Amino acid sequence: MADERRDRRARALEEPLDVRLRTAKVYPILEVRNPLHGTVYLVLLPEFPSMEAVFCTCTDFARRGLGTCKHIEAGHRWLVDHPGTAPLVPPGRAPRPRLGVWKEIDRRIAALPKDAGPDSRRYRRPGQALFERTKMA
């Protein structure tokens, strides 16, 4: 397990991860982007500088149960190296989704046929990886 944690730290240094502080109002919430893969994950560090109770929205963090991932390691290192950085969202002003986006989502959901979908569906149990179940005929 210690080797896997060291691997995550090494990957955080080797890969070109872009870290941005979203908010620091209650605790640091960071956006960690990987421009090569086109992914963006949120990292929460509620007890910073401690690495206790950290959270990342990536699948590696959810599946492996290591308590860390390359995004958390990159975010923690970035916060240590950039103390006092202003967040992207000023305190007291939460980002609001645009109403048009939610209307479009509602329109698309309403347009879906009822009980449509492939025979194979994916399910997630808390703390476990995705698994597939096939409809029984």
C-alpha positions in Angstrom: 0.0 0.0 0.0 2.9 2.4 0.7 4.3 1.7 -2.7 0.9 2.5 -4.3 0.9 5.8 -2.4 4.4 6.6 -3.6 3.3 5.8 -7.1 0.5 8.4 -6.9 2.9 11.0 -5.6 5.3 10.3 -8.5 2.5 10.5 -11.0 1.3 13.8 -9.6 4.8 15.2 -10.3 5.3 13.6 -13.7 2.0 14.4 -15.3 1.1 17.9 -16.4 -1.8 18.5 -13.9 -3.3 22.0 -13.7 -4.5 22.8 -10.2 -6.8 25.7 -9.4 -8.2 26.8 -6.1 -12.0 27.0 -6.5 -12.8 28.1 -3.0 -11.2 28.3 0.4 -14.2 29.6 2.4 -14.6 26.7 4.8 -11.8 24.4 3.5 -9.9 24.2 0.2 -11.7 22.8 -2.8 -9.5 22.5 -5.8 -10.1 21.7 -9.5 -7.4 19.4 -10.9 -7.3 19.2 -14.7 -5.3 16.9 -16.9 -5.0 18.6 -20.3 -3.7 15.4 -22.0 -6.8 13.4 -21.0 -9.3 16.3 -20.9 -10.4 15.4 -17.4 -11.4 17.6 -14.5 -11.8 16.4 -10.9 -12.6 18.1 -7.6 -10.3 17.6 -4.6 -11.5 18.4 -1.1 -8.9 18.9 1.6 -11.0 19.7 4.7 -8.2 19.3 7.3 -5.4 20.9 5.2 -2.4 20.7 5.8 -3.2 17.3 7.2 -4.0 14.5 4.6 -6.8 13.1 6.8 -10.3 13.0 5.4 -9.4 14.0 1.9 -11.7 13.3 -1.1 -11.4 13.2 -4.9 -14.1 12.7 -7.5 -11.9 10.5 -9.7 -12.4 6.7 -10.1 -9.0 5.8 -8.9 -9.8 7.3 -5.5 -13.2 5.6 -5.4 -12.0 2.1 -6.5 -8.7 1.6 -4.8 -9.4 2.7 -1.2 -5.9 4.1 -0.8 -7.1 7.3 0.7 -5.2 9.3 -2.0 -4.7 9.6 -5.7 -2.5 11.7 -8.0 -5.1 14.5 -8.0 -5.0 14.7 -4.2 -1.2 14.6 -4.1 -1.0 17.3 -6.8 -3.6 19.5 -5.0 -1.9 19.2 -1.6 1.5 20.0 -3.0 0.1 23.0 -4.9 -1.5 24.4 -1.7 1.8 24.0 0.2 3.7 25.8 -2.7 1.0 28.6 -3.2 -0.1 29.8 0.3 -2.5 32.7 0.2 -3.6 32.2 -3.5 -7.0 33.9 -4.2 -9.7 31.4 -5.1 -11.5 31.4 -8.5 -14.8 32.1 -6.8 -14.6 35.1 -4.3 -15.9 34.3 -0.8 -19.6 34.7 -0.3 -20.3 34.3 -4.1 -21.1 30.8 -5.0 -21.1 29.9 -8.7 -24.7 29.5 -10.0 -25.5 27.2 -12.9 -27.2 29.0 -15.8 -30.9 28.4 -16.0 -30.7 27.5 -19.7 -28.4 24.6 -19.0 -30.9 23.0 -16.5 -33.8 23.6 -19.0 -31.9 21.8 -21.7 -31.2 18.9 -19.4 -34.9 18.7 -18.4 -35.8 18.8 -22.1 -33.5 15.9 -23.0 -34.7 13.8 -20.1 -38.3 14.4 -21.0 -37.5 13.4 -24.7 -36.2 10.0 -23.6 -38.5 7.1 -24.4 -39.9 5.4 -21.3 -38.1 2.3 -20.0 -35.6 2.5 -22.9 -32.0 1.4 -22.5 -29.6 -1.3 -23.5 -29.9 -4.9 -22.1 -26.7 -4.4 -20.2 -27.0 -1.7 -17.5 -24.4 -0.5 -15.0 -24.9 -0.4 -11.3 -22.7 0.9 -8.5 -22.7 -0.3 -4.9 -21.2 2.1 -2.3 -17.5 1.5 -2.0 -17.3 -0.9 -5.0 -16.4 -0.7 -8.6 -18.9 -0.7 -11.4 -20.3 -4.1 -12.4 -22.8 -5.0 -15.1 -26.0 -6.9 -14.8 -27.9 -8.2 -17.9 -31.7 -8.1 -18.1 -33.2 -11.6 -17.7 -35.6 -12.5 -20.5 
